[in-house]
Amino acid sequence: MTTYDRALVWFRRDLRSFDHAALHHALASAKQVFCVFIFDKDILDPLLAHGSMDRRVAFIHASLRELDAELQQHGGGLIVQHARAAQAIPALAQTLNVDAVFCNHDYEPYAKQRDQQVADALGKQQRQFFSFKDQVIFEKNEVLSLAGSPFSVFTPYKNAWLKKFQPSPGMLDSSLIPHFEVKPKRGQLALPSPAPGMPSLAEMGFDDIDLAAQHLPTGMQGGQQLIDDFLPRLSRYGEARDFPAVKGPSYLSVHLRFGTVSVRSLARHAMDAIRSGTRADGAAVWLAELVWRDFYFMILHHHPKVAEGAAFKAEYDRIAWEEGPQADELFAAWCEGRTGYPLVDAAMLQLNHSGYMHNRLRMVTACYLIKDLGIDWRRGEAYFARMLNDFDLSANNGGWQWAASSGCDAQPYFRIFNPITQSQKFDTEGKFIKRYLPQLNKLDAKQIHAPWLAPSLALDMAGVSLGKNYPEPVVQHDEARKKTLARYAVVKKS
Ligand SMILES: Cc1cc2nc3c(=O)[nH]c(=O)nc-3n(C[C@H](O)[C@H](O)[C@H](O)COP(=O)(O)OP(=O)(O)OC[C@H]3O[C@@H](n4cnc5c(N)ncnc54)[C@H](O)[C@@H]3O)c2cc1C
């Protein structure tokens, strides 16, 4: 790459100072490198419409403080602005008189459009714009079928993905995953200019949230802390990951979302564990989850219509969903965790209290909204998008369309989770339920999954008064199931 005098690295969802493609390439090609993050008003203003409490903005803010401190260690620092990125980046490039702007690919439609605008504006100023793959292992057309077309089914995609790291059959070689070293020369990282200083959360209209109190460690250090905590548990991931009361998964999703960890480094850990045979089973299952993540990014790239609310399988857009005041009330009951189905309610309370929801529960609550309440999956998708710390358009849409049976590689429409048996199977003792619904604490393992089926004496003795301190079920699953099969019949008539 040409050698430039000055370059600007634009951080977005890659808030780290190690193994960073854009920073690596900027340092390799420019004598002086500035770093910037823009709190983009085009993203934040719509969030403010829902209130000033947003854990994600607080997470970014805390993570930027660490990134800035890290860059300062190398003599640099971070410029942070609260502005419209599409205009602010070209303006800053002009002020700093950089030759080129470096950043990492973002695959969401808004971001793609914004990046094109920035690239065009920079082009008019005779400046370069470079963007790199960084947040996924494989993107766009890098994993294709033998016929050269994009996959729409996961397993063959995963097999083709894995094959890229198997120089000989069955052997995963993690050294094939690139590492983008960040090693600035002395004085190469430029001091923030214009004047340093980060807008406070309050100045941007957001609350300062004590994320540590919510067990949400931020930044690169927080990511590393979770990795250190998870790796010894990796061998048990396959069995433990489905039980929400157990510390089974990695809880790294918010860090993957904001790039405070490197997905390449995580994949390397998993491959090395598989290869060494020490934590092989769990590691293989976990690596497959990282592949799901790539898969959904690839789907979004090839099928941007899914970001506009379209079903991946068009015939599913014929379905007529419940609408009107009664549906609105059911939707509110779902959002607020008062459907009368304890596992569903506890899961929604987990989401509302922490911004996290266990994967098994995302599946259960999504299926319940769609197939028990008959409500359009897009409403649930939007609620998750607002509440999840790890919200990623691609995975969230993929998850919701999976549950609605309208997605690529989705569950068949006639497979309808039973929220009671899911609860019995995955929270057998009701431990997770009790964490969020203490009023059910005294119900035993037999009764807690469907309190309305418990004898009234048992309810009395447990202090549970249905309709008073815990709701009656808002629908009956068996009836709802029949209605759903009828609702989905339009899909068959293609
Ligand atoms: C309805 C629904 C909505 C979802 N919305 C999101 C979302 O907005 N953002 C998000 O990151 N994940 C989403 N998921 C996928 C999954 O639930 C979360 O990634 C996972 O629960 C995060 O917890 P973890 O980091 O402890 O996961 P782990 O089990 O430790 O998995 C490791 C990583 O793999 C990735 N991953 C795991 N499962 C999936 C999956 N099914 N699809 C794509 N990537 C996956 C995540 O990046 C995750 O952090 C959704 C799933 C469903 C069913």
The ligand as an SDF file (V2000), in Angstrom:
LIG
                    3D

 53 58  0  0  0  0  0  0  0  0999 V2000
  -34.6310  -14.7500   18.6640 C   0  0  0  0  0  0  0  0  0  0  0  0
  -33.1290  -14.6700   18.7790 C   0  0  0  0  0  0  0  0  0  0  0  0
  -32.5060  -13.4270   18.7240 C   0  0  0  0  0  0  0  0  0  0  0  0
  -31.1050  -13.3280   18.8240 C   0  0  0  0  0  0  0  0  0  0  0  0
  -30.5130  -12.0950   18.7440 N   0  0  0  0  0  0  0  0  0  0  0  0
  -29.1700  -11.9810   18.7990 C   0  0  0  0  0  0  0  0  0  0  0  0
  -28.5330  -10.7210   18.6930 C   0  0  0  0  0  0  0  0  0  0  0  0
  -29.1730   -9.6880   18.5050 O   0  0  0  0  0  0  0  0  0  0  0  0
  -27.1790  -10.6840   18.8100 N   0  0  0  0  0  0  0  0  0  0  0  0
  -26.4270  -11.8030   18.9950 C   0  0  0  0  0  0  0  0  0  0  0  0
  -25.1920  -11.7130   19.0960 O   0  0  0  0  0  0  0  0  0  0  0  0
  -26.9980  -13.0160   19.0490 N   0  0  0  0  0  0  0  0  0  0  0  0
  -28.3370  -13.1340   18.9760 C   0  0  0  0  0  0  0  0  0  0  0  0
  -28.9140  -14.3740   19.0700 N   0  0  0  0  0  0  0  0  0  0  0  0
  -28.0580  -15.5660   19.1430 C   0  0  0  0  0  0  0  0  0  0  0  0
  -27.6880  -16.0550   20.5660 C   0  0  0  0  0  0  0  0  0  0  0  0
  -28.8260  -16.1600   21.3480 O   0  0  0  0  0  0  0  0  0  0  0  0
  -26.7000  -15.1310   21.2700 C   0  0  0  0  0  0  0  0  0  0  0  0
  -25.5910  -14.8810   20.4390 O   0  0  0  0  0  0  0  0  0  0  0  0
  -26.1660  -15.7620   22.5530 C   0  0  0  0  0  0  0  0  0  0  0  0
  -27.2390  -16.0510   23.4110 O   0  0  0  0  0  0  0  0  0  0  0  0
  -25.2030  -14.8000   23.2230 C   0  0  0  0  0  0  0  0  0  0  0  0
  -24.7500  -15.3220   24.4240 O   0  0  0  0  0  0  0  0  0  0  0  0
  -23.2430  -15.8000   24.6170 P   0  0  0  0  0  0  0  0  0  0  0  0
  -22.3050  -14.7530   24.1620 O   0  0  0  0  0  0  0  0  0  0  0  0
  -23.1250  -16.2540   26.0180 O   0  0  0  0  0  0  0  0  0  0  0  0
  -23.1990  -16.9980   23.5970 O   0  0  0  0  0  0  0  0  0  0  0  0
  -22.2650  -18.2840   23.4360 P   0  0  0  0  0  0  0  0  0  0  0  0
  -23.1450  -19.4560   23.5330 O   0  0  0  0  0  0  0  0  0  0  0  0
  -21.0610  -18.2310   24.2920 O   0  0  0  0  0  0  0  0  0  0  0  0
  -21.8310  -18.1940   21.8980 O   0  0  0  0  0  0  0  0  0  0  0  0
  -20.6310  -17.5000   21.4930 C   0  0  0  0  0  0  0  0  0  0  0  0
  -20.9380  -16.4630   20.4440 C   0  0  0  0  0  0  0  0  0  0  0  0
  -21.4090  -17.0930   19.2620 O   0  0  0  0  0  0  0  0  0  0  0  0
  -22.3570  -16.2410   18.6150 C   0  0  0  0  0  0  0  0  0  0  0  0
  -23.6310  -16.9270   18.5350 N   0  0  0  0  0  0  0  0  0  0  0  0
  -24.1240  -17.8600   19.3810 C   0  0  0  0  0  0  0  0  0  0  0  0
  -25.3120  -18.3160   18.9420 N   0  0  0  0  0  0  0  0  0  0  0  0
  -25.5740  -17.6510   17.8030 C   0  0  0  0  0  0  0  0  0  0  0  0
  -26.6450  -17.6790   16.8760 C   0  0  0  0  0  0  0  0  0  0  0  0
  -27.6800  -18.4960   17.0210 N   0  0  0  0  0  0  0  0  0  0  0  0
  -26.6110  -16.8370   15.8390 N   0  0  0  0  0  0  0  0  0  0  0  0
  -25.5540  -16.0110   15.6500 C   0  0  0  0  0  0  0  0  0  0  0  0
  -24.5050  -15.9400   16.4860 N   0  0  0  0  0  0  0  0  0  0  0  0
  -24.5190  -16.7570   17.5450 C   0  0  0  0  0  0  0  0  0  0  0  0
  -22.4930  -15.0060   19.4900 C   0  0  0  0  0  0  0  0  0  0  0  0
  -21.6540  -14.0110   18.9680 O   0  0  0  0  0  0  0  0  0  0  0  0
  -22.0240  -15.5000   20.8490 C   0  0  0  0  0  0  0  0  0  0  0  0
  -21.5050  -14.4730   21.6560 O   0  0  0  0  0  0  0  0  0  0  0  0
  -30.3210  -14.4980   18.9660 C   0  0  0  0  0  0  0  0  0  0  0  0
  -30.9730  -15.7420   19.0150 C   0  0  0  0  0  0  0  0  0  0  0  0
  -32.3500  -15.8260   18.9230 C   0  0  0  0  0  0  0  0  0  0  0  0
  -33.0080  -17.1710   18.9680 C   0  0  0  0  0  0  0  0  0  0  0  0
  1  2  1  0
  2  3  1  0
  2 52  2  0
  3  4  2  0
  4  5  1  0
  4 50  1  0
  5  6  2  0
  6  7  1  0
  6 13  1  0
  7  8  2  0
  7  9  1  0
  9 10  1  0
 10 11  2  0
 10 12  1  0
 12 13  2  0
 13 14  1  0
 14 15  1  0
 14 50  1  0
 15 16  1  0
 16 17  1  0
 16 18  1  0
 18 19  1  0
 18 20  1  0
 20 21  1  0
 20 22  1  0
 22 23  1  0
 23 24  1  0
 24 25  2  0
 24 26  1  0
 24 27  1  0
 27 28  1  0
 28 29  2  0
 28 30  1  0
 28 31  1  0
 31 32  1  0
 32 33  1  0
 33 34  1  0
 33 48  1  0
 34 35  1  0
 35 36  1  0
 35 46  1  0
 36 37  1  0
 36 45  1  0
 37 38  2  0
 38 39  1  0
 39 40  1  0
 39 45  2  0
 40 41  1  0
 40 42  2  0
 42 43  1  0
 43 44  2  0
 44 45  1  0
 46 47  1  0
 46 48  1  0
 48 49  1  0
 50 51  2  0
 51 52  1  0
 52 53  1  0
M  END
$$$$
